[in-house]
Structure formats: structure tokens, C-alpha cells
Amino acid sequence: MDAPELRRILTELFGTTPAPSSSAPPPTTSSPLALARELATVVIDDVLGSAATAGDLHLAASHLFHPSSGILSWLSRALHYTHREYAKSRAEVVTILARVVEAAAGDLLMHIRDIKDMALSLLRRDVSNEVKVAVFGLLTAILDARVPELNSDVLGIESLAGCLITDLARFASRGSQTLMAKYLEFLGIMIERFPVVLSPHVDDMLETYLDHIRANFAASKPKFFVLAASVDGLASLHAAFPDKLDSRAKAKAQLFKHVASYGVVIPPSL
């Protein structure tokens, strides 16, 4: 692995965010988006490539997750930069994080909680929907890792679920349907993966999914992403708590008749 190149990119990336905050465009000498894309190439080719060793990963992690000069620190700093190029750069870096977690979560145990906390911070504070959509890719990668050590306590699943459900309620009347769909889909995944922890929220989420499905049936312009995500979320909920939906067989049959009429594929589990 080319450690000097990795350090150079990180140093130059920090150089694009010299002030506490800014709405100005990035400096002409170093584009944060170009640097983020360079970083993606180095990480994917040198750190996660077929020729990479465990030593390469550990060395890269020491730079990528350095407390003061790593990418989590840069994301925290860049969060206050509102120009569109910075938003696209943050989304790119979050996507890099997702790739790293997908490939090597078991080797990053000491960093996973910090990664999850940064993801939640971006989800709640970033003004860019593009960044927030990328964050759900990162959160999904963390859950998909299925590393035994990454249990609900380590990941703070209870507090994460509470934050997402609160945000979903506040977000319902504003924002893009793409982002709304990500919330609905991811909460379903959380219910399926951590049913015991999420059990206090299951009845409310069941109503949320059903409400969104009903609302889109009645709408002159249905939000198809939201409709599909609600069906997927309902399938995840049903996998963990089959009695919840089965006890409402009539409503279930009526709803799915309409769902099918919109061309939304009904998961076999339902």
C-alpha cells in the first residue's frame, strides 16, 4: 500500500476546509471532490484490492481513522461547508466508508462505533439529501457485517432506532421521497435484525407502513419509492413478528391487492 499517497490525499483534503465553516466554493488549487475520488481509488485498489494484505489494512486504518487527521474528523469539519461540491465530497467519503466496512468490518471493531456515530450525526445535521442517502448505505453495511462482536449494545441500536423513528416522524411532511424510502426500508431491516431491541416500536412502525401504503393508494400522484419501501419494511417486520400482520388478514389482503395493481412486487414472505 502506498501510505505516503494516502497521507498526501488526507492532508490535501483537510486543506480544503481551513475555516470553521463556509458557504464559499472550494479553493481552486484542490477540489475536495477530486480528492475524495482519489481517496476512493487508493482505498479500493490498494487497501481492499486482491493483492492487499492484513498489514495494508491495518496501516491504512491507522491513517483513515486517525482521531485528528482521519476521514471521520474531516467529515465532522466538512459538515459545516454548504457549497454543493462539499456535499458531493461528503457523500463520496461516506460511500468509501461503506466499502471499507463491507470488506473488513471484523478488522475495524475499534472504529465501528465512531463510524456509526458519525453516520447518525450526518443524517441529523447534514443539509444534503445526497449525503443522507449515502449514510443509509453505510448503516446498512454495518448491520450486514454480522460480526458477533457487533451486538446491539456495541452498535447502540436502541438509541439509533429512537433517533431514526423521531426523525422519520419529523421528516414525514418534508423532504424527498427517496430519503423517506431509505428511512422506512432501514427501520424494517433493524426490526428484522434486532427484534428484541426494536419490539417496543413494532406496533407504531406497523401503523406507519400501513399508513404510507394507504396514503399512496389514495394519492393522485403516488410516491412509488415510499410505497415500495413500505412494502419491504412490512416484509421485514413480518419476518420478525409474523403474528402482527397475520392478525389483520382482511386489511392485509385488501392492501396487497392494491399494491399489486401498482406493479410493486410483493415479497414472498408476505
Salt bridges, closest charged atoms under 4 A:
GLU5 OE2 - ARG8 NH2 2.69
GLU12 OE2 - ARG8 NH1 2.99
GLU38 OE1 - ARG8 NH2 2.54
ASP117 OD1 - ARG113 NE 3.90
ASP117 OD1 - LYS116 NZ 3.07
ASP126 OD2 - ARG90 NE 2.59
GLU130 OE1 - ARG84 NH2 3.97
GLU130 OE2 - LYS88 NZ 3.51
ASP144 OD1 - ARG193 NH2 2.80
ASP167 OD1 - ARG124 NH2 2.86
ASP167 OD1 - ARG170 NH2 2.66
ASP203 OD1 - LYS244 NZ 2.86
GLU207 OE2 - ARG248 NH1 2.48
ASP211 OD1 - ARG214 NH1 3.13
ASP246 OD1 - HIS238 NE2 3.83
ASP246 OD1 - LYS252 NZ 3.32
